[in-house]
Amino acid sequence: MEHEQEEKVITFFDSIAFNYKKRYKTVNPFYSYFFNQRLERAVQNFDFNNQRILDIGAGTGSLYDYIKENFSGYNYYAIDVSGEMLKESNIPKEKQFIGRTNDIKLPEQSFNYIYLLGVTTYMSKEEWLQHIEYIYKNLEKGGRCVVSFSNKTSLNTIQIKIFKKVIRLFFSKAKKVISQDIKLNFYTKKEAEEIIKEKFEIENLFYLNQAPIILSNTLPRFSVFVAKLTEKFFSGSPRLLSLFSSDFMFTLRKK
């Protein structure tokens, strides 16, 4: 089953790789908002100068582009199951590795930073537990891991689960994750904490993407306006903000 899921994920992301980068830059206001909001939180207050960085699920390299523009002397490595996504990135070929994380032998064995952005959604719980062990083994003491999750308790997720078949029918011809026969995995904040708390200290929690799913797929520009207003309005109430956020992200520090 895991192999079948992986093949579906690879096929889907290979098929959208050619214009994926444009999605979060100019083509779609919603994707631009979501990708950049996540990236801004993921790098907040970090200094990557002369650091060793591993990006698992690097895609088309938005994290790499940011680091290259703002820092120097870093040693960056990228892993992704989709070779086509990596081809569309600016990541040097010798720093690209295609396949499963545990099957790849990297030149570096210890990292200051390890990233998993938008990856756990496509992993089974068993795969995620394997990655936790991998991260713990390869992250130096005091190093940081930044990982995002799809939020099980958000209104968006509840709508997806209730109207899954209708959503897939409505967006059947669209190159969107929700229109694919791919199993999506969601976590509550508590479930995610239970998995990682023994090995990592949680430094920060960020709630991401406050755009209503219906608007983001039909009126993307207006959805961004609603999202920014929602985040601002509920910024002082994490519980309510969580309800309107499709994702959340932890900054973890190895104990």
C-alpha positions in Angstrom: 0.0 0.0 0.0 2.8 2.4 0.8 4.5 1.7 -2.5 1.2 2.3 -4.3 0.8 5.6 -2.5 4.3 6.6 -3.3 3.8 5.9 -7.0 0.7 8.1 -7.0 2.5 10.9 -5.3 5.5 10.7 -7.7 3.2 10.5 -10.8 1.2 13.5 -9.7 4.1 15.8 -8.8 6.1 14.8 -11.9 3.0 15.8 -13.9 2.8 19.3 -12.4 6.5 20.0 -12.1 6.9 22.1 -15.3 4.9 25.1 -13.9 4.9 24.4 -10.2 7.4 27.1 -9.4 5.2 29.7 -11.2 2.3 28.8 -8.9 3.9 30.3 -5.9 5.4 33.3 -7.6 3.0 34.9 -10.1 0.4 32.6 -11.6 -2.0 32.0 -8.7 -2.4 34.5 -5.8 -3.4 31.8 -3.4 -0.4 29.5 -4.0 1.9 32.6 -3.8 0.4 33.5 -0.4 0.5 30.0 1.0 4.0 29.1 -0.1 5.5 32.4 0.9 3.7 32.5 4.3 5.1 29.0 5.1 8.6 29.9 3.9 8.7 33.1 5.9 7.8 31.3 9.1 10.2 28.4 8.3 13.3 30.6 8.1 12.3 33.1 10.8 15.3 34.3 12.8 17.6 31.5 11.5 21.2 32.2 10.4 22.2 29.7 7.6 25.7 31.1 7.1 28.2 28.2 7.1 25.5 25.7 8.1 24.6 22.2 6.9 21.0 22.0 5.6 18.9 19.0 4.5 15.6 19.7 2.7 13.4 16.6 2.6 10.7 17.0 0.0 12.6 20.0 -1.6 10.3 20.2 -4.6 11.4 23.0 -6.9 13.7 24.5 -4.4 11.9 27.6 -2.8 13.9 27.1 0.4 17.2 26.8 -1.5 16.4 30.0 -3.5 15.8 31.9 -0.3 19.0 30.6 1.3 21.1 31.3 -1.8 19.9 34.9 -1.9 20.5 35.7 1.7 23.4 33.6 3.0 26.8 32.2 2.1 29.1 29.3 2.9 26.1 26.9 3.6 26.1 23.2 2.5 22.6 22.4 1.2 21.3 19.0 0.2 17.8 18.2 -1.3 15.8 15.0 -1.3 12.6 14.4 -3.2 10.8 11.4 -4.6 9.9 13.4 -7.7 12.9 13.8 -10.0 10.9 16.2 -12.3 10.3 18.6 -9.4 14.0 18.7 -8.7 14.8 19.3 -12.4 12.8 22.5 -12.2 14.8 23.8 -9.3 18.0 25.9 -9.2 19.6 23.4 -6.8 23.0 22.2 -8.1 22.7 18.7 -9.7 25.3 17.3 -7.3 23.1 18.4 -4.3 20.0 16.7 -5.6 19.0 13.2 -4.5 15.9 11.4 -5.8 14.2 8.7 -3.8 13.3 7.7 -0.3 15.2 9.4 2.5 16.3 6.1 4.2 17.6 4.7 0.9 19.9 7.6 0.1 23.5 7.9 1.3 24.4 11.6 1.6 27.9 13.0 1.7 27.1 14.6 5.0 26.0 12.6 8.0 25.2 15.5 10.4 23.1 18.6 9.8 22.3 21.9 11.6 18.9 22.2 10.0 16.5 19.6 8.5 13.3 20.6 6.8 10.1 18.7 5.9 7.6 21.2 4.5 4.4 19.9 3.0 5.7 16.3 3.2 4.0 14.5 6.2 0.6 14.8 4.4 1.7 12.1 2.0 3.3 9.9 4.5 1.7 7.1 6.5 2.2 7.3 10.3 4.8 4.5 10.0 6.8 6.4 7.4 6.7 9.5 9.6 8.0 7.6 12.6 10.8 6.3 10.4 11.6 9.9 9.4 11.6 11.0 13.1 14.3 8.4 13.8 16.3 9.5 10.7 16.1 13.2 11.7 17.1 12.5 15.2 20.1 10.4 14.1 21.3 12.9 11.5 20.6 16.2 13.3 23.4 17.5 15.5 22.6 18.2 19.1 20.9 21.6 19.4 20.1 21.5 15.7 16.7 22.5 14.3 14.1 20.6 12.4 11.2 22.5 10.8 8.2 20.3 9.9 4.6 21.1 8.8 1.4 19.1 9.1 -2.1 19.2 7.6 -4.4 20.2 10.4 -7.0 17.6 11.2 -9.2 20.0 13.2 -9.4 22.8 10.8 -12.6 23.8 9.0 -10.9 23.1 5.7 -10.1 19.6 6.6 -13.5 18.9 7.9 -15.0 20.1 4.6 -12.6 18.0 2.6 -13.6 14.8 4.6 -17.3 15.5 4.4 -17.4 16.5 0.8 -14.5 14.5 -0.5 -16.3 12.8 -3.4 -18.0 16.0 -4.4 -14.8 18.0 -4.3 -13.0 15.4 -6.4 -15.8 15.4 -8.9 -15.9 19.2 -9.1 -12.1 19.5 -9.5 -11.6 16.3 -11.4 -9.8 18.0 -14.3 -7.8 20.3 -12.2 -4.1 19.5 -11.3 -4.8 19.7 -7.6 -4.0 17.3 -4.8 -7.7 17.2 -3.7 -8.7 15.9 -7.1 -6.2 13.0 -7.0 -6.7 9.5 -5.6 -3.9 10.1 -3.1 -4.4 9.3 0.6 -3.9 12.5 2.7 -2.8 12.3 6.3 -4.0 14.8 8.9 -2.8 15.4 12.4 -4.1 17.3 15.4 -1.6 19.4 17.3 -1.7 16.9 20.2 -1.1 13.9 17.9 1.9 15.6 16.3 3.3 16.5 19.7 3.0 13.0 21.0 5.2 11.7 18.2 8.0 14.2 18.5 8.1 15.3 22.2 10.4 12.5 23.4 13.3 13.4 21.1 12.7 17.1 20.4 11.9 20.3 22.2 9.2 22.4 20.5 10.5 25.9 20.1 7.7 27.5 18.0 4.3 26.6 16.6 2.9 28.4 13.6 -0.6 28.2 12.1 -0.6 28.4 8.3 -3.1 29.1 5.5 -6.2 30.7 6.7 -7.8 30.8 3.2 -11.2 29.0 3.0 -10.8 26.0 0.6 -13.8 26.9 -1.5 -12.5 30.5 -2.1 -8.9 29.4 -2.7 -10.1 27.2 -5.5 -12.6 29.6 -7.0 -11.7 33.1 -6.0 -7.9 32.9 -5.2 -7.3 36.6 -4.9 -10.2 37.2 -2.6 -9.3 34.1 -0.6 -5.9 35.7 0.2 -7.7 38.9 1.4 -9.9 36.7 3.7 -6.9 34.7 4.9 -4.8 37.7 5.9 -7.8 39.3 7.7 -8.5 36.0 9.5 -4.9 35.6 10.7 -4.8 39.2 11.9 -8.2 39.0 13.7 -7.5 35.7 15.5 -3.7 36.3 16.1 -4.4 36.6 19.9 -6.4 33.4 20.1 -4.4 30.3 19.0 -7.3 27.9 19.5 -9.6 29.9 17.1 -6.7 30.5 14.7 -6.2 26.8 14.5 -9.8 26.2 13.5 -9.3 28.4 10.5 -5.8 27.2 9.5 -5.4 24.3 7.1 -1.8 23.6 8.3 0.5 24.0 11.3 4.3 23.9 11.6 6.7 23.2 14.4 10.2 24.4 14.9 11.9 21.7 16.8 15.3 21.6 18.6 17.1 18.3 19.2 17.5 17.6 22.9 
